[in-house]
Every structure is written in C-alpha cells, then in structure tokens.
C-alpha cells in the first residue's frame, strides 16, 4: 500500500505542477537537447570501472591463495 500511495502522490504532484504552471509556461514548447558528450563520458567511465573491477577479480583468482578468515578473539 505504501508503494501505491507513493505512486499516487507523485502523480498528483505532477498534475498539480502542470495545472499551476499552465498560465505561465508551455512545457511542450521547451527545446530538448540531448547531451551526447555527457552520456558518452558516463559510458566510458562506467566501462572503465567495470574493466577495473574485472581486472582486480582476475588478479585475485590468479593468485591462488586461500581466502583469509577472521577468527573472533576469546
């Protein structure tokens, strides 16, 4: 029920915002310009991060050492 309430609150807020701004702003006339450079930079850094994590996992798997287990002090 919480998710349904949250969804309805978001929808109501959107509709109220449209009704409030209708006399002042036509949201349909606003220009939309995609920011391809920012998207490309994000994807490049994301792939680089995945490659870094993959490399670290490969190094751990290649090392062949047993995992360290913590022993609780008595």
N, C-alpha and C positions, 0 to 999 in steps of 0.2 A: 504494500500500500504506500510505503514511503516513496518508492520509485514512481508510482503513478502520480502521487501528489507533487513530486518534484517536476515531473514532466509537464503537468498542467500549470504549475507556477511559471515555468519557463515560457510556455506558450502564451499564457495570459500577459506576461511581461512584454513579450514581443508584440502582441496585438495592441496593448496599451501604448507602447512606444510609437507604433505606426500611426495610431489614432491621434496621439499628441503632436507628432511632427508633421502630419499631413498638410496643415495650412502653411507651413514654413518651408518644407523641403520635399522635393520629389525624389525619392530614393531610386526610382527606376531610371532617372536621367543621369545619375552619377557614373562617371567613367570608371571602368575596371581595367587596370593594367597589371598583368601578371609580372611578378618579379622573378624572371628566369635565372638571373645571376645568383640570387639568394638561395633558390631551390637547388641549383647546381652545386653551390658551395656546401649546403647541408648534406646533399647526397654524397659528395666527395669525402667529407669528413666522416660521415656515417660508415661508408665502405672502408675508409682507413681505420676507423675504430674497430670494426668487425675483423679486419685483417690483423690488427694488433692483438686482439683477444685470441684469435685463431693461432697466431704465432706463439703466444705465451702457452696456450694449451698444448701445442705441438712440442714445445720445449719440455714441458712437464712430462708428457707421455714418453718422450725420448730419453729422459734422464734415467728411468727405470728404478728409481728409489722408492722405497716403501713410504706410504703416507705417514706423517707424524701424528701420533695420537696423544692427546693430553691426558695426563694422569692427575687425578684430584689428590691434593695433599691430605694426609690424615692427621 
